[in-house]
Amino acid sequence: MSLKKAQAKTAQKWIRDKAKNPNCPKCDRNEWTIGDLVKSPSYEKGGLLFGGDVGFPLLVVKCDNCGYVEQWAADAIGIG
């Protein structure tokens, strides 16, 4: 799900306030792009279940230098 401008701003500020070290853990650069919300996969009855109404929303954030991807719980940020 695509973020609205206000959600992206909220996420950017939240991550900036919460992240102890804003640099990428792989390349040590601070060049990020806020991506979309995705649903996490869930386990149901012993199996991995994708899609549907399961899981919880995650914000995807990508390092522009090396491509490393982080995921943040959207509900913690206040955008989920």
C-alpha positions in Angstrom: 0.0 0.0 0.0 1.4 3.4 -1.0 2.0 6.0 1.7 0.4 9.4 1.7 2.7 12.4 1.9 1.7 13.0 5.5 2.4 9.3 6.5 5.8 9.5 4.8 6.7 12.6 6.8 5.5 11.1 10.0 7.5 7.9 9.3 10.6 10.0 8.5 10.4 12.0 11.7 9.7 8.9 13.8 12.6 7.0 12.4 14.9 10.0 12.8 13.8 10.4 16.5 14.0 6.7 17.3 17.1 5.5 15.4 20.2 5.6 17.6 22.4 5.4 14.5 20.7 6.5 11.3 23.4 5.1 9.1 22.9 1.8 7.1 24.3 -1.2 9.0 25.9 -2.5 5.8 27.5 0.5 4.1 27.4 3.1 6.8 25.8 5.7 4.6 22.7 7.8 5.6 20.8 7.7 2.3 17.3 6.2 2.7 14.1 6.0 0.7 10.8 5.5 2.5 8.9 2.8 0.7 5.4 1.3 0.9 3.5 -0.5 3.6 3.5 -4.3 3.2 1.9 -7.1 5.2 4.1 -9.4 7.1 3.6 -13.1 6.6 2.0 -15.0 9.5 2.1 -18.6 10.8 -1.2 -20.3 10.9 -1.7 -23.9 11.9 2.0 -24.6 11.6 2.4 -23.2 8.1 3.5 -19.9 6.7 0.5 -18.0 5.3 0.9 -15.1 2.9 -1.8 -12.6 1.8 -5.3 -12.2 3.0 -6.1 -10.4 6.2 -3.2 -11.8 8.3 0.0 -10.4 9.5 0.6 -6.8 10.4 1.7 -3.8 8.3 5.4 -3.0 7.9 7.0 0.0 6.5 9.8 -0.8 4.1 12.9 1.5 4.0 15.7 1.1 1.5 19.3 2.3 1.6 19.9 4.2 -1.6 23.6 3.3 -1.7 23.7 -0.5 -1.2 20.1 -1.6 -1.4 19.8 -2.9 2.2 16.2 -3.0 3.3 14.8 -2.4 6.8 11.2 -3.0 8.0 9.5 -1.1 10.8 6.2 -1.9 12.4 3.8 0.7 11.0 1.5 0.7 14.1 4.5 1.7 16.3 5.1 4.6 13.9 1.4 5.5 13.9 0.8 5.0 10.2 -0.6 1.5 10.2 
